[in-house]
Amino acid sequence: MALESATSNGTTDEHHPEEKEEWKEGWLFKKTHYTMRWKLVWCHIRDGQLIYGFNEKSAEKAVNLVGAKVEMLEGDDGTFGWTITPKDSKRTFMLRASSAEEQWAWMTAICEAQLSSEQHCSNACVVQ
């Protein structure tokens, strides 16, 4: 499924092969794997992956979103948070946004990335 970008007058332009599929970018909190502290990281979604790092230039680590299990966080850590467990992985990534609106935007972008990937799995993607 290919995405088309619409111009301001509503028409689509399919002549941008150099454009990367990117839906969302910005700052999120990520719980570190070893110290279990919340750390601010720069994230963006591109080509079915959540890419993150300390800033825009260092964003090199990637989490494959295709077939990943995405769930809302519960409890004290659950404030605007969710988890991503990549397909066939034991590691779970914990992320948190700064507001409910931002959380909704990220969850929607993750869902769109999963559904738009050429490697799309049959898993349902539901944002509640």
C-alpha angles and dihedrals in degrees: 000000000000123000119225121206116228123218123223091270092054099254121127128237116206097177102095107097091157091060114106119220101253123160109169141010136174146094122317135168114246123191108233118241098230109026094033092221125140110251128184112243135174111241138184135173118229135156095354094311137104105223119195143174144143092287141350094282096046097046098123106126114095138199115200108231096187107108091355121146111238120192137170116250119243130204128022093332090050098083102126089333139134141173131233120202110184118225112274092009133118093202119095121200117213117207134177134192126209095241142017090251092053091047090052091049092051094045090050092048091050090051092049090049091052093048095043097051119110086226091055114161126213092252114126116242113212127173112195 
